[in-house]
Amino acid sequence: MKDILIVGFGLAGLAVAHHAEELGLRFNILNDNAQRSSRVAGGLLNPIAIKRMKPVWNLEEFLPYAKSYYNQLQDKFSAEIFEDKIIKAFIHNTYSENNWHQALDKVRMKAHISKSVYANHDASINTKRFGEVFAAQINLSQLFTAAEKYYDERQSYIKEKCIHDEIMVSDSSVSYHNCSYRHVIFCEGYGIINNPYFNNLGIYGNKGDYLVIKSSELNSLEILKSKYFLIPLGNNLYKFGATYQRQPLNHEPSSDARDEMVEALKKMISVPFEVVDQVCGIRPTTKDRKPILGTHHDYKVLHILNGFGSRGVITSPLLGRQLVDHVFKSKELSKEISINRVYAQL
Ligand SMILES: Cc1cc2nc3c(=O)[nH]c(=O)nc-3n(C[C@H](O)[C@H](O)[C@H](O)COP(=O)(O)OP(=O)(O)OC[C@H]3O[C@@H](n4cnc5c(N)ncnc54)[C@H](O)[C@@H]3O)c2cc1C
């Protein structure tokens, strides 16, 4: 018997696998890649909600843990995936500039932003001034390529859809396709809507589209942020986005999103560009914007890690650890992330 069946291998499934391995647990991963959120995401480890000039939720716990986690993964998978990055946030007017200076008075903000705003001297970028946010970027496509290979080589990665109806659940174990497990941890992202055990938690989708553009006259090595992020990929390519759309929740790139982003980019830069690709994914989002972790109220061997919304890069490392500790060391989960807050409302 193995310890865990991990269903889904996005940021959530990866965090569970890594922490389970640290505890010496044995597991299999089932992943069908039907959801793309973790693979298309910008990979930004951004401490600040720039529009509101506020620190992200629980920053002081999540950020140092996430940085150390991605550095560990870099060594474990022998892949260059972590890079410190500056985000140049456009300062359009005096109001934004005042907000920046006010943020500098706040203890939780000042380590993460530049002490002043600067004049822009790059004619290809349409802002007079910008401030700097000290962030990092995870190369998610390289991370998942390396991680899948790593677990595949250890015979624990299975590229296959989990059919929920074929999971046989008993009080103390689960069997699935002739294999027995002590626990199942569902890390299915928006795919949770098809899971009969956990599709009543109000997790909903929020679709995001990114454009990939090419511009030989733009020479920014830093990430730029106006309405959207412009993220350098190398070889004159940049990722631009991402949008937020509640409907339609499919995996087809949206032409409306594309038109909106093209218009926004024309306002942001003054050099020609060409759209070379468009990718999209569905963010698994919750009503109170907090992730959902914990154990099924009837089946004590079934667990969930989900609801990362637009912040999975920074939150999934520590929350993956907390869920594994909850399942295998009986550590309590805090109320604001526990599934019990949702059950209490049902
Ligand atoms: C366009 C876009 C940009 C984003 N940018 C950022 C960013 O810069 N920074 C940030 O922090 N966050 C960002 N996010 C959010 C982030 O991507 C999500 O929070 C995170 O990826 C969610 O991870 P997850 O593992 O819960 O879900 P997913 O990434 O959706 O992974 C779930 C996995 O489970 C698999 N699965 C589901 N059901 C089954 C089944 N029955 N059997 C087998 N496999 C199954 C899916 O195919 C998928 O591989 C972005 C999201 C989008 C869409």
The ligand as a Gaussian input file, in Angstrom:
#p B3LYP/6-31G(d) Opt

LIG

0 1
 C       -3.292000      33.370000     -17.208000
 C       -2.931000      33.103000     -15.780000
 C       -1.845000      33.777000     -15.210000
 C       -1.495000      33.535000     -13.879000
 N       -0.386000      34.162000     -13.365000
 C       -0.030000      33.923000     -12.075000
 C        1.143000      34.509000     -11.522000
 O        1.905000      35.209000     -12.201000
 N        1.426000      34.280000     -10.203000
 C        0.624000      33.482000      -9.417000
 O        0.900000      33.315000      -8.230000
 N       -0.460000      32.867000      -9.941000
 C       -0.808000      33.083000     -11.236000
 N       -1.912000      32.474000     -11.757000
 C       -2.716000      31.608000     -10.877000
 C       -2.097000      30.221000     -10.742000
 O       -1.824000      29.750000     -12.018000
 C       -3.061000      29.291000     -10.000000
 O       -3.287000      29.799000      -8.703000
 C       -2.471000      27.887000      -9.865000
 O       -1.905000      27.479000     -11.068000
 C       -3.497000      26.859000      -9.439000
 O       -2.807000      25.647000      -9.304000
 P       -3.557000      24.258000      -9.067000
 O       -2.514000      23.218000      -8.971000
 O       -4.539000      24.415000      -7.966000
 O       -4.456000      24.046000     -10.384000
 P       -4.033000      23.684000     -11.892000
 O       -2.844000      24.415000     -12.312000
 O       -5.285000      23.860000     -12.685000
 O       -3.643000      22.155000     -11.821000
 C       -4.573000      21.136000     -11.645000
 C       -4.058000      19.905000     -12.340000
 O       -4.906000      18.790000     -12.015000
 C       -5.230000      18.089000     -13.191000
 N       -6.506000      17.391000     -12.988000
 C       -7.719000      17.916000     -12.664000
 N       -8.640000      16.947000     -12.543000
 C       -7.991000      15.781000     -12.794000
 C       -8.404000      14.403000     -12.844000
 N       -9.674000      14.032000     -12.594000
 N       -7.484000      13.449000     -13.147000
 C       -6.195000      13.802000     -13.387000
 N       -5.755000      15.082000     -13.361000
 C       -6.641000      16.054000     -13.068000
 C       -5.304000      19.222000     -14.235000
 O       -5.255000      18.735000     -15.553000
 C       -4.095000      20.043000     -13.858000
 O       -2.911000      19.516000     -14.420000
 C       -2.277000      32.655000     -13.091000
 C       -3.348000      31.971000     -13.669000
 C       -3.678000      32.189000     -14.994000
 C       -4.825000      31.426000     -15.606000

